[in-house]
């Protein structure tokens, strides 16, 4: 993954989860850290990957 910031839709596609799940994670503080850029939320790919690594195994 490159260093381009991810939108909510990008993140949902990357993680293969519904967009609403990403919004719920943001609301409850359970997902990767998001950054408010104007009226948009963006995610750093390296932080998303680190968050995935921190989730452990199923």
C-alpha positions in Angstrom: 0.0 0.0 0.0 1.3 3.5 -0.8 1.3 6.6 1.4 -1.9 8.1 0.0 -4.4 8.8 2.7 -7.4 6.5 2.7 -11.0 7.6 2.7 -13.6 5.8 4.7 -14.6 4.0 1.5 -11.0 3.1 0.7 -10.6 1.7 4.3 -13.8 -0.3 4.1 -12.6 -1.8 0.8 -9.1 -2.5 2.1 -10.5 -4.3 5.2 -13.5 -5.8 3.3 -16.0 -4.5 5.9 -19.1 -2.3 5.4 -18.6 1.4 5.4 -21.0 1.6 8.4 -18.6 -0.6 10.3 -15.8 1.9 9.8 -18.1 4.7 11.0 -19.1 2.7 14.1 -15.4 2.0 14.9 -14.7 5.7 14.7 -17.6 6.5 16.9 -16.6 4.0 19.6 -12.9 4.5 19.2 -12.3 0.8 18.3 -10.9 1.2 14.8 -7.7 2.7 13.4 -7.0 6.4 14.1 -8.7 8.7 11.6 -7.8 12.3 10.9 -10.4 15.0 10.1 -9.3 16.9 7.0 -11.8 19.6 6.4 -15.1 17.8 6.4 -13.5 14.4 5.5 -12.0 11.6 7.6 -8.8 10.1 6.3 -6.6 7.3 7.5 -2.8 6.8 7.2 -2.1 3.4 5.6 0.9 2.6 7.9 -1.3 3.3 11.0 -4.0 1.1 9.5 -1.5 -1.8 9.0 -0.2 -1.3 12.6 -3.8 -1.4 13.9 -4.4 -4.6 12.0 -1.2 -6.1 13.5 -2.3 -5.1 17.0 -5.7 -7.0 16.6 -4.1 -10.4 17.1 -5.5 -13.5 15.6 -9.1 -14.8 15.4 
